Amino acid sequence: MSWKLFFSYEFIIDIVISVGIFLLFILFRKIFAKYVIALIVKGLRKETHPFFSHMFLSFEKPIQWLFILLGIYVSVWYFPYLDRTHVLFLKFVKSAVIFLVGWGLFNLSSSSTLLFARLNERFHFEMDEILIPFLSKVLRAIIVVLIFIGIAGEFNYNVMGLVGGLGLGGLAIALAAKDAIGNLFGGVIIVTEKPFTIGDWILTPSVEGTVETITFRSTKIRTFAQALVTVPNAKLANESITNWSEMGKRRIVFDLSVTFETPKEKLEGVIKKIEYMLKNHSGIHQDTIVTKFDKYGVDGLDIYIYFFTKTTVWLDFLTVKEEINYKIMDILDNEGVSLAIPNRKLYVDSKTEVNGKVS
């Protein structure tokens, strides 16, 4: 009887110790989450590059769960009738560690643009903005595959057999997902040929706007009405694309019509002053500036004005255009030259017939 009582006491003590160890690790997890993380993040914010803080935040949740995993592993040492050296238990622990490490890397890859940007800056890889998010998504897919292979390997699962099985069904999958595969190859074409990049203003037969994101399946374009249009990559890759952001300069061309009564001397003076003003304007591209008396128009004498702005940004372009218009108004006012007003002359025959008589 006393032996049984002793056994019961020992059993209860082992359970208390085991549960106490587990609760202790839970407490450590709460302390880590509340105080240690705050101190580390505060210290990392003083770093010159934000990648280190992103790296730590990516592994924050996996580290918190690692405390629980360690608590389970250590508490099993004292829990009665559980063998911490059992093969299946060790497989689960190792698989959990692989999952937690992969989870942290997966989170980090979501901000891996910082890593690629840092590598691009340091080693001059010349990676385009369109390529960086694409590589980030590829990296995340690789991490998921490696997690699966690592866990399957711990349980002695034949990964190559699974790959072979997928190979047998590859034809059926390809036929069922031909649109998805077409979009994937369309995305590859966009990335490699780079007809545009993120932030560019493009025009296609189906949409016009600013490119926001490019994924494996589609490209998202923000229109000027602030609508978000999603275009499949397969369709976009086969369309004609005008990239307005690649313009080196932006054209302005119009006819300025002055009255027929304008003397030749004043007409020549207006043309020369407009040309001088354009050649001395900081926002005008100096390669091509044309100001000529073009023709005798229907309503007046037409001056042909043709030039380019240095900026291609829409609002800046409109600002320069407005400045030029105001300066032309000043030139015409100073020279005493008026713009031609469209007019029509109506001729009425004075001979009208009233009651069969001409008056």
Buried (B, 14 or more C-beta within 10 A) or exposed (E): EEEEEEEEEEEEEBBEBBEEBBEBBEEBBEEBBEEEBEEBEEEBEEEEEEBBBBBBBBBBBBBBBBBBBBBBBBBBBBBEEEEBEEEEBBBBBBBBBBBBBBBBBBBBBEBBBBBBBBBBEEEEEEBEBBBBBBBBBEBBEEBBEBBBBBBBBBEEEEEEEEEEEEEEEEEEEEEEEEEBBBBBEBBBBBBEEBBBBBEBBBBBEEBBBBBBBBBBBBBBBBEEEEEEBEBBBBBBBEBEBBBBBEBEBBEBEEEBBBEEEBEEEBBEBBBEBBBEBBEEBEBBBEEEBEBEBBEEBEBBBBBBBBBBBBBBEEEBBEBBBEBBEEBBEEBBEEBEBEBBEEEEEEEEEEEEEEEEEEE
